[in-house]
Amino acid sequence: MTDKLGIVVNASLEKGVEVRLDAPVSVEDMVVGRYVTIEGQKRRFFGMITDVRLGVTDESLSISPPDVSDPFIADVLNGTSNFGQIHVTPMLTIGGDADAIAEGPQPVKTIPAHYCAVNLATEADIENVFGKEDKQRFFVGNPLDMETKLCLNLEEFVKRSNGIFGKSGTGKTFLTRILLIGILQKSKAVNLIFDMHSEYGWKGTHEGGAPVKGLKQLFPSNVAVFTLDEESSRRRKVATDYVVKIGLNEITPEDVSILRSTLNLTDLAVEAAYQLRKVLGKDWLNKVLNLGEEELEDLLKASNIHEGSLQSLKRGLGTIGRLGFVVPEAKDDAVKNILDYLQQGRNVVLEFGRYQEIAAYLLVANLLSRRIYSSYQRKMEEAIAADSDALKPRPLVITIEEAHKFLNPEVADKTIFGTIAREMRKYNVSLLVIDQRPSGINEEVMSQLGTKITCLLDNERDIDAVLSGVSGKNELKSVLARLAPKQQALIFGHAVPMPVAFQPREYGSAASYKDFTSSSPSSPEKPPEDIEKLWE
């Protein structure tokens, strides 16, 4: 296949560019998602193939096909009466006047002229658009059907909240590991990962294969593993840094509120939690769980709470109280320990062990993140008041799985994660959300995600949710629908100049581990004394 594909025969700024393929170019070599350049008269256009079709000069050839058993007749028809066509969606323009060249690739605002040549994009073209690997850019994979490295600017990526989507089994976890490694290496941000299935800290699983290394194994001095389940960690021979306990006195009515549907609580039962907090004080939950019959009657009279609502609440709270990591009062402050590690530049992975029920995940992730965010907010405000960048806490990326449970329309306004997504890193905190049901996430939150990476989705509502508000949505739907079932993804949004379908780089072999760790950061230094005092 030659680099020259054909010529422009029709174009519209709204509908894209029609290209007639040259006779030597086989239509079967054209793949949706590949990149091409169009040599315009004044500038070059960079675009993506979004459709492939056959064309004829005479419609009668479609109605009454000629006999092509003779190779000579087939060759005569091919490229003259019969030809291949591709539809290209231009994304960027390169070049033009001197100012445009200096500014680099720009969004498309015009179209190429008739008969401009169309070529396959080269490695140099990809580097010109996406950049090459350096101190900020991280190699995440290869554009489809190309050996060129696709690099992502992680400094820009972490400036906003982002999302990774795809149905089960498409490779979201592997892609997330790669991005977390990139953030660890190429940005000033640290990660707090709520690891529901113990996939990121020590060892992960590979479908149909051997276990793969986690972040702690690859970067032992830069990653700390916290656990809610010490027994599970011991069985898996994981060297943990801290065992997290949650005190009943730390749990607020806000934490109970987001568990309403999970614990089958009525609205009146949730309202009762707020009333009990006022009546009983900080230790309200422990007191409710240990109420006797007479105490229960006295409480009902004093608080004006309906007995059925209180009983519903008590049953739900009993589920929380039975969690092994929940104690009447925690001896150590888990939040302070997490903050200390983060401020030293160490990434924290919190493993849930056997506590994989959604109630435990919702409770712990929301409770810890709410308190951590509050500390970040306070310290950022103090740093701004002092006009001191040195006092600002390190940028933090919080990674959550099953994101639709935290960010669905019913609870998005009640969880800290909805606040973080909407405030767009106002206090140096952003989200990395991972989900297989993006249609379940609040539309406003989805619109605030700066960069989205989606593996294959087969539900129409999920596809529409991910692509909502994106320019060229219909063309991208075509690309997304044709991704392979595993290890292919489409990335678009704030951190990339244009959408790109790609195959994530390898993860799991000895060679891949060597590639990742060869550019690993040095061990985190002890923070200056004034930074340490921030968290006291």
C-alpha positions in Angstrom: 0.0 0.0 0.0 1.4 3.4 -1.0 1.4 6.5 1.2 -0.8 8.3 -1.3 -4.4 7.2 -1.0 -6.3 9.3 -3.4 -7.8 12.8 -4.0 -10.5 15.0 -2.5 -13.7 14.9 -4.6 -16.2 16.5 -2.2 -16.0 18.3 1.2 -18.1 20.0 3.8 -17.0 21.6 7.0 -20.0 20.1 8.7 -20.1 16.6 7.0 -16.4 16.0 6.3 -14.3 15.1 3.3 -15.0 12.5 0.6 -11.9 10.9 -0.9 -11.7 8.8 -4.0 -9.0 6.1 -3.7 -6.4 5.7 -6.4 -6.6 2.5 -8.5 -3.6 0.8 -6.8 -5.0 1.3 -3.3 -7.1 -1.5 -2.0 -10.3 -0.5 -0.2 -9.7 -3.5 2.1 -6.6 -1.8 3.5 -8.6 1.2 4.6 -9.5 1.0 8.4 -11.8 3.2 10.3 -9.8 5.1 12.9 -6.6 5.5 10.9 -5.1 8.9 10.3 -4.5 10.7 7.0 -3.2 14.1 5.9 -4.7 16.2 3.2 -2.2 18.4 1.3 -4.3 21.6 0.8 -3.2 24.6 -1.3 -2.4 26.8 1.8 -2.2 24.3 4.7 -2.2 20.6 5.6 -5.2 19.0 7.1 -4.9 16.2 9.7 -7.9 13.9 9.9 -9.4 10.5 10.8 -11.0 7.9 8.5 -14.5 7.4 9.7 -16.2 5.5 6.9 -15.2 3.2 4.0 -17.4 2.6 1.0 -17.5 1.5 -2.7 -18.4 3.7 -5.6 -19.3 3.4 -9.3 -19.4 5.9 -12.1 -22.6 4.3 -13.6 -25.3 3.0 -11.3 -26.2 0.3 -13.9 -23.0 -1.5 -12.8 -24.5 -2.0 -9.4 -27.8 -3.2 -10.8 -26.3 -5.5 -13.5 -22.7 -6.3 -12.4 -20.3 -7.2 -15.2 -18.6 -10.6 -15.5 -15.2 -10.1 -13.8 -14.1 -13.7 -14.0 -11.7 -12.5 -16.7 -8.8 -10.7 -14.7 -8.3 -8.3 -17.6 -11.8 -7.0 -17.3 -11.6 -6.7 -13.6 -8.4 -4.7 -13.9 -10.0 -2.4 -16.5 -13.0 -1.7 -14.3 -11.1 -1.2 -11.1 -10.1 2.4 -10.6 -12.2 3.6 -13.6 -15.8 2.5 -13.5 -15.4 1.0 -10.0 -13.5 2.7 -7.2 -13.1 2.8 -3.4 -14.0 5.8 -1.3 -13.2 6.9 2.3 -14.8 9.5 4.4 -12.4 11.6 6.4 -13.3 13.8 9.3 -10.7 16.7 9.4 -9.6 17.4 13.0 -6.7 19.9 12.7 -4.9 22.1 10.3 -1.1 22.3 10.2 0.7 25.2 8.8 -0.6 28.2 6.8 0.8 31.7 7.6 3.8 32.2 9.9 1.6 32.8 13.0 -0.3 29.5 12.4 2.9 27.6 12.1 4.3 29.0 15.3 1.1 28.2 17.2 1.2 24.5 16.1 -1.8 22.4 15.0 -5.1 24.3 15.1 -8.8 23.2 15.1 -10.3 22.9 11.6 -12.2 26.0 10.4 -12.1 25.4 6.6 -11.9 22.6 4.0 -9.4 21.5 1.4 -9.9 22.3 -2.3 -11.0 19.8 -5.0 -8.5 17.1 -5.9 -6.0 17.8 -3.1 -3.8 14.7 -2.4 -4.6 12.5 0.6 -1.8 10.5 2.2 -1.5 8.2 5.1 -0.2 10.0 8.2 3.4 9.4 8.9 5.2 9.0 12.3 6.4 12.6 11.9 2.8 13.7 11.5 1.8 11.9 14.7 4.7 13.4 16.6 3.8 16.9 15.3 0.3 16.6 16.6 0.7 14.6 19.8 4.3 15.3 20.6 7.0 12.7 21.5 7.9 11.2 24.8 9.7 13.6 27.2 9.5 14.8 30.8 5.8 15.6 30.5 4.6 13.3 27.8 4.1 9.6 28.5 3.8 6.8 26.0 0.4 5.2 26.4 0.0 3.1 23.2 0.0 3.1 19.5 -2.6 4.5 17.1 -4.5 1.7 15.5 -2.6 -0.1 12.7 0.5 2.1 13.3 3.8 1.5 15.1 4.1 5.2 16.1 4.1 6.0 19.8 1.1 7.9 21.0 2.1 10.2 23.9 -0.2 11.9 26.4 0.7 15.1 28.2 0.1 14.0 31.8 0.7 17.5 33.2 -2.4 18.6 31.3 -4.3 15.3 32.0 -4.3 15.8 35.7 -5.5 19.4 35.6 -9.0 18.1 35.3 -11.1 15.1 36.4 -11.1 12.3 33.8 -12.9 9.1 33.1 -12.1 5.6 31.8 -15.0 3.6 30.5 -15.8 0.3 28.8 -17.8 -2.8 29.3 -16.5 -5.6 31.5 -13.4 -7.5 30.1 -12.3 -4.8 27.7 -9.1 -3.9 29.5 -10.1 -0.9 31.7 -7.9 -2.1 34.6 -4.8 -2.6 32.5 -5.3 0.8 30.9 -5.8 2.4 34.4 -2.6 0.9 35.6 -0.7 2.4 32.7 -2.1 5.8 33.3 -1.4 5.7 37.0 2.2 4.8 36.3 2.3 7.7 33.9 0.9 10.1 36.5 3.5 8.8 39.0 6.3 9.3 36.6 5.5 12.4 34.5 3.4 14.7 36.7 3.7 16.4 40.1 0.4 14.7 41.2 0.1 11.8 43.6 -2.6 9.1 43.5 -5.1 7.9 46.1 -6.6 4.7 44.7 -9.6 3.1 46.2 -8.8 -0.5 45.1 -12.1 -2.4 45.4 -10.8 -5.7 43.9 -7.1 -5.5 45.0 -5.8 -5.0 41.4 -3.5 -2.0 41.7 -1.4 -2.3 44.8 0.5 -5.6 44.8 -0.5 -8.2 42.3 -3.3 -8.0 39.8 -5.0 -10.6 37.7 -4.7 -11.3 34.0 -7.7 -13.0 32.4 -6.5 -16.5 31.3 -3.0 -15.8 32.3 -0.5 -15.4 35.2 -0.8 -12.6 37.8 0.7 -9.2 36.9 2.7 -6.9 39.0 1.0 -4.0 40.8 2.3 -0.5 41.5 4.0 -1.4 44.8 6.0 -4.1 43.1 7.2 -1.8 40.4 7.8 1.3 42.5 8.3 0.1 46.1 9.6 3.5 47.3 6.9 5.5 45.7 3.8 3.5 46.5 2.2 2.6 49.9 -0.4 -0.1 50.3 -3.1 0.5 52.9 -5.6 -2.2 53.7 -9.0 -2.6 55.4 -8.5 -6.3 55.6 -5.2 -7.3 57.2 -6.0 -11.0 57.1 -6.6 -10.9 53.3 -3.3 -9.0 52.8 -1.4 -11.5 54.9 -2.8 -14.5 52.9 -1.8 -12.8 49.7 1.7 -12.1 51.2 1.2 -8.3 50.6 3.5 -6.1 52.7 1.1 -3.4 53.8 2.1 0.0 55.2 -1.0 0.7 57.3 -4.2 -1.0 58.4 -7.2 1.3 58.2 -9.9 1.3 60.9 -13.0 3.5 60.7 -14.6 4.7 64.0 -18.3 4.8 64.3 -17.9 8.3 65.7 -16.4 9.3 62.3 -19.5 8.4 60.3 -21.9 11.2 59.6 -25.5 11.3 58.3 -24.0 12.5 55.0 -22.2 9.1 54.7 -25.4 7.3 55.6 -27.4 9.3 53.0 -25.4 8.0 50.0 -26.0 4.5 51.2 -29.8 5.0 51.1 -30.5 2.7 48.1 -27.7 0.2 49.0 -29.1 -0.3 52.6 -32.7 0.0 51.5 -33.3 3.0 53.7 -36.4 5.2 53.3 -36.2 9.0 52.9 -37.7 9.3 56.4 -35.0 6.9 57.8 -32.2 9.1 56.3 -33.9 12.2 57.7 -33.9 10.4 61.1 -30.1 10.1 60.9 -29.7 13.8 60.8 -32.1 14.3 63.7 -30.3 11.7 65.8 -27.0 13.4 65.2 -28.4 16.6 66.7 -29.9 14.8 69.7 -27.1 12.3 70.5 -24.0 14.1 69.3 -20.9 12.9 67.5 -21.2 9.3 68.8 -24.8 9.0 67.6 -24.3 5.9 65.5 -22.7 3.8 68.3 -25.5 4.9 70.7 -28.3 4.0 68.2 -26.8 0.5 67.6 -26.7 -0.2 71.3 -30.1 1.1 72.3 -32.2 -1.0 74.6 -36.0 -1.2 74.4 -36.6 1.5 77.1 -33.9 3.8 75.7 -35.5 3.4 72.3 -38.9 4.5 73.5 -37.4 7.5 75.3 -35.5 8.5 72.2 -38.6 8.3 70.0 -40.5 10.6 72.4 -37.6 13.1 72.7 -36.8 13.3 68.9 -40.2 13.0 67.4 -39.0 10.3 65.0 -41.5 7.7 63.7 -40.7 4.2 65.1 -40.8 2.6 61.6 -38.2 5.1 60.3 -35.9 4.4 63.3 -36.2 0.7 62.9 -35.4 1.0 59.2 -32.4 3.1 60.0 -31.2 0.8 62.7 -31.3 -2.2 60.4 -29.3 -0.3 57.8 -26.8 0.9 60.4 -26.4 -2.6 61.6 -24.9 -3.5 58.2 -22.3 -0.9 58.7 -21.6 -1.9 62.3 -20.9 -5.5 61.2 -18.1 -4.5 58.8 -14.8 -5.8 60.3 -12.9 -2.6 59.8 -15.5 -0.5 61.6 -14.8 0.0 65.4 -16.4 2.1 68.1 -13.5 4.5 68.0 -10.3 4.3 65.9 -7.0 4.6 67.7 -5.2 6.1 64.8 -6.3 8.8 62.4 -6.4 7.1 58.9 -6.9 10.4 57.1 -3.8 12.0 58.7 -1.7 8.9 57.8 -2.9 9.0 54.2 -2.2 12.8 54.0 1.3 12.3 55.4 2.1 9.7 52.7 0.6 11.8 49.9 2.5 14.9 50.9 5.8 13.0 50.9 5.0 12.2 47.3 4.1 8.6 47.9 1.0 7.2 46.1 -1.5 5.4 48.3 -3.5 2.3 47.3 -6.3 1.3 49.7 -7.2 -2.3 49.3 -10.6 -3.6 50.4 -9.7 -7.3 50.7 -12.9 -9.3 51.4 -15.0 -6.2 51.9 -16.0 -5.9 48.3 -19.7 -5.2 48.8 -20.7 -1.8 47.4 -21.8 -0.5 50.8 -18.3 -0.8 52.2 -16.8 0.8 49.1 -19.2 3.7 49.1 -18.8 4.3 52.8 -15.0 4.3 53.0 -14.3 6.1 49.7 -16.7 8.9 50.5 -15.8 9.3 54.1 -12.1 9.4 53.6 -12.2 11.5 50.5 -14.5 14.0 52.2 -12.1 14.6 55.0 -9.0 14.6 52.8 -10.7 17.2 50.5 -11.6 19.3 53.5 -7.9 19.4 54.5 -6.9 20.3 50.9 -9.4 23.0 50.8 -8.2 24.5 54.1 -4.6 24.3 53.1 -5.1 25.8 49.6 -7.0 28.7 51.1 -4.2 29.3 53.6 -1.6 29.1 50.8 -3.5 31.6 48.6 -3.9 34.0 51.6 -0.1 33.8 52.2 0.5 34.0 48.4 2.9 31.1 48.7 3.1 28.3 46.1 5.3 26.3 48.5 2.5 25.9 51.0 0.1 24.4 48.5 -0.5 20.7 48.9 0.7 18.4 46.2 -1.9 17.9 43.4 -4.0 14.8 44.2 -5.8 12.4 41.8 -8.4 10.2 43.5 -9.2 7.0 41.6 -12.6 5.4 42.2 -14.2 2.3 40.6 -18.0 1.7 40.1 -18.2 5.5 39.7 -21.9 5.5 38.8 -22.7 4.4 42.4 -21.1 7.7 43.6 -22.1 10.0 40.8 -25.6 8.9 39.7 -28.2 11.7 39.6 -29.7 10.8 43.0 -26.5 11.1 45.1 -24.0 13.1 42.9 -24.9 16.3 44.9 -24.5 14.5 48.2 -21.1 12.8 47.7 -17.7 14.6 47.8 -17.0 13.2 44.3 -19.7 15.3 42.7 -18.2 18.4 44.3 -14.7 17.5 43.2 -15.7 16.9 39.6 -17.6 20.2 39.3 -14.9 22.3 40.9 -12.3 21.2 38.3 -9.3 20.9 40.7 -10.0 24.2 42.4 -8.3 22.9 45.5 -5.6 20.7 43.8 -7.8 17.6 43.8 -9.2 15.8 40.8 -10.9 12.5 40.0 -10.1 9.5 37.8 -13.4 7.6 37.5 -13.6 4.1 36.2 -16.9 2.6 35.1 -18.7 0.2 32.8 -22.0 2.1 33.0 -21.4 5.7 32.1 -25.1 6.3 31.4 -25.6 6.0 35.1 -23.4 9.0 35.9 -25.0 12.4 36.3 -24.9 14.4 33.0 -23.4 17.5 34.7 -20.6 15.5 36.1 -19.9 13.8 32.8 -19.7 17.2 31.1 -17.0 18.2 33.6 -14.7 15.3 32.8 -11.8 16.8 30.9 -10.5 13.7 29.1 -12.4 10.5 28.5 -10.9 7.2 27.5 -13.4 4.6 26.4 -12.9 0.9 25.5 -15.7 -0.9 23.7 -19.3 -0.2 24.8 -22.2 -2.1 23.4 -25.1 -0.2 25.1 -26.4 2.7 23.1 -27.2 4.8 26.2 -23.6 4.3 27.5 -22.2 5.3 24.1 -24.4 8.5 24.0 -23.4 9.4 27.5 -19.7 9.1 26.8 -19.9 11.1 23.6 -22.4 13.7 24.8 -21.4 17.2 23.8 -18.4 16.0 21.6 -17.9 17.5 18.2 -18.3 14.9 15.5 -20.2 12.6 17.7 -21.7 10.4 14.9 -18.3 9.8 13.3 -16.8 8.9 16.7 -19.6 6.5 17.4 -18.6 4.7 14.2 -15.0 4.4 15.4 -16.1 3.4 18.9 -18.4 0.7 17.6 -15.5 -0.9 15.7 -13.0 -1.2 18.5 -11.8 -4.7 19.3 -13.4 -6.4 22.3 -10.1 -6.1 24.2 -7.1 -3.8 24.5 -8.3 -1.0 22.2 -9.6 2.4 23.3 -10.7 5.8 22.0 -9.3 8.9 23.8 -10.6 12.5 23.4 -11.0 15.7 25.4 -8.8 18.3 27.1 -5.5 16.4 27.2 -5.3 15.5 23.5 -5.5 17.8 20.5 -7.9 15.5 18.7 -9.7 12.1 19.3 -7.5 9.1 18.7 -8.2 5.3 18.6 -5.3 3.4 20.0 -4.0 0.1 21.4 -2.6 0.5 24.9 1.1 -0.4 25.4 1.9 -3.8 26.7 1.6 -4.5 30.4 2.5 -7.8 32.1 5.7 -9.0 30.5 9.2 -8.7 32.0 10.1 -6.4 29.1 7.1 -4.1 29.8 8.1 -3.9 33.5 11.6 -2.9 32.5 10.3 -0.2 30.1 8.1 1.3 32.9 10.7 1.2 35.6 13.6 2.4 33.5 12.2 5.9 33.7 10.8 5.7 37.2 11.2 8.6 39.5 13.8 8.6 42.3 12.7 7.9 45.9 10.6 10.7 47.3 12.5 13.1 49.4 11.5 14.0 52.9 9.3 17.1 52.7 10.5 20.4 54.1 9.5 21.1 57.7 7.0 23.8 56.8 5.2 21.4 54.5 5.0 18.7 57.2 3.4 21.2 59.6 0.5 21.7 57.1 -1.0 18.4 58.2 -0.5 18.7 62.0 
